[in-house]
Amino acid sequence: MGQPRHAPTEWWRSAVIYQVYVRSFADGDGDGTGDLAGVRARLPYLAELGVGALWFSPWYLSPMKDGGYDVADYRAIDPAFGTLAEAEKLIAEARELGIRTIVDMVPNHVSDRHPWFRAALLGGPERELFHFRPGRGAHGELPPNDWTSQFGGPAWTRLPDGYWYLHLFAPEQPDLNWAHPAVRQEHEDILRFWFERGVAGVRIDSAALLAKDPALPDFTEGRDPHPYVDRDELHDIYRSWRAVADEYDGIFVGEVWLPDTERFARYLRPDELHTAFNFAFMTCPWDARRLRTSIDEALAEHAPVGAPATWVLCNHDVTRTVTRYGRTDTGFDFAAKAFGTPADLALGTRRARAAALLSLALPGAVYVYQGEELGLPEADIPLGRIQDPMHFRSNGTDPGRDGCRVPLPWAAGEPYAGFGSREEPWLPQPAGWASYAVDRQDADAGSMLALYRTAIGLRPLFGDGPLSWLTAPEGVLAFSRAGVRCLVNFADTPVDLPAHTQVLLASGPLDAEGRLPKDTAVWLRV
């Protein structure tokens, strides 16, 4: 089972892609916020890590009401991060090191500071570019429908003139009307703008939410088609985008959360998106059977359209892997912030190391969120420092996503663990953060950073062929690709290794008898 062979020029089919959350990566000017200068200075680090591309979370002009996912101008870099000229230099300098650039597109909505929306607030024709409606009730005091925001609360905000506007996320993120040709044309122009500056691809945020039922009906559970998720009109949009990307040999990766595997695969047809994120694998608990099922289903749903699967353990919206896997139960809630004890942290780290080898051995592309290669746990953000709108929109019941966005530690002996700041970083680093610093891990052959560097370097040994499952003891996942085997032991007792010629890499030490311990993975040459 797996993907067919493809030309090696299709780099995106097997790339290791590193997600950069600029605000928290490295601070080049010392003001407490990460920036493009910081990224440029750390390009040698990323080249040594061995990644083939960088996906940048939004770096555009933004009021930062939702971490940059409220875009005011797609053709300008936010001054907190730098300038457009710096972005162009970064794209070129990364390419000289063999690293491609993927930028983020947020097509469902814009910032309420966007020129279109500011004109719409004045009652201009730009209102047609959004979803403005009169309210219901005797005096229009009720929202136009019962839709709720992804961040909690109603999906509508009323203006002083009595009209309401739709926002599936925060009120500062008004939804665009994708039935209007000007919206489509603008986004195609934005794609060309960035492709002409040398980017290799575009990640599409909330890719299944753009199109809405023009009647804006009340939401009914099980309604088919859904009034705003996975509507058929989307595919015509992405076919037109694909035509633009093909002009520049560019690629797309979509953020598509859908339980229906057949409908998910429709986005990956040859004339639409190249890849989409595999969230089922990311949200799967640490369990051999369930992970195997997740892998099988992912490969099976991609096969009919010839698209590669993607594998990711964490991103800017999800509790970090070390913390999630440190839970002793088998349940999973990616919003849960179970910080745990030192024993939990040790368990989570051991499992995260094994999960890294598992994901990097699978056929397809792998995405690594910044700091995962350092083994960072989720940070507990003091209540007074939380910035995520999810926390506030939920009246404090959702802790938000800031805990996985804390600035990275680079040098243990420097202020703020070498993040680069003269001032305290925009999010506080926990006590002990310096113990994860890059300079400390550089000097430790057994560190998480060393494991990632070695694994990424060895990954080409698996080739680009399919995966074959091997017979293995209960609680053990074992598969082979191109003469290299990957084993992961989830069982309570150590297991013997099969016949092999070389242990290429293990996520932890083998036991005294050379067996694979619990929560450990190994790559073998046979």
Salt bridges, closest charged atoms under 4 A:
GLU10 OE1 - HIS6 ND1 3.67
GLU10 OE1 - ARG13 NE 2.87
GLU48 OE1 - ARG453 NH2 3.57
ASP66 OD1 - ARG401 NH2 2.85
GLU88 OE2 - ARG197 NE 2.99
GLU93 OE2 - ARG40 NH2 2.68
ASP104 OD1 - ARG203 NH1 3.03
GLU128 OE1 - HIS180 NE2 3.68
ASP161 OD2 - ARG127 NH2 2.66
ASP175 OD2 - LYS212 NZ 2.82
GLU186 OE2 - ARG75 NH1 2.83
ASP205 OD1 - ARG203 NH1 3.03
ASP218 OD2 - ARG136 NH1 3.26
ASP230 OD2 - ARG263 NE 2.38
ASP232 OD1 - ARG263 NH2 2.93
ASP232 OD1 - ARG266 NH1 3.11
GLU233 OE2 - ARG231 NE 3.17
ASP236 OD2 - ARG184 NH1 2.94
ASP246 OD1 - ARG242 NE 3.04
GLU247 OE2 - ARG192 NH2 2.84
GLU255 OE1 - ARG203 NH2 3.36
GLU272 OE1 - HIS235 ND1 2.70
GLU272 OE2 - ARG239 NH1 3.33
GLU272 OE2 - ARG269 NH2 2.80
ASP296 OD2 - ARG292 NE 3.70
ASP317 OD2 - HIS316 NE2 3.45
ASP317 OD1 - ARG401 NH1 3.10
ASP317 OD1 - ARG405 NH2 3.01
ASP329 OD2 - ARG327 NH2 3.10
GLU372 OE2 - ARG320 NH1 3.08
GLU378 OE2 - LYS337 NZ 2.74
ASP388 OD1 - ARG401 NH2 2.67
GLU424 OE2 - ARG385 NH1 3.04
ASP442 OD1 - ARG453 NH1 2.65
ASP464 OD1 - ARG5 NH1 2.46
GLU474 OE2 - ARG289 NH2 2.78
ASP492 OD1 - LYS518 NZ 2.96
ASP511 OD2 - ARG515 NE 2.77
GLU513 OE1 - ARG515 NH2 3.28
ASP519 OD2 - ARG350 NH2 3.85
ASP519 OD1 - ARG351 NE 3.49
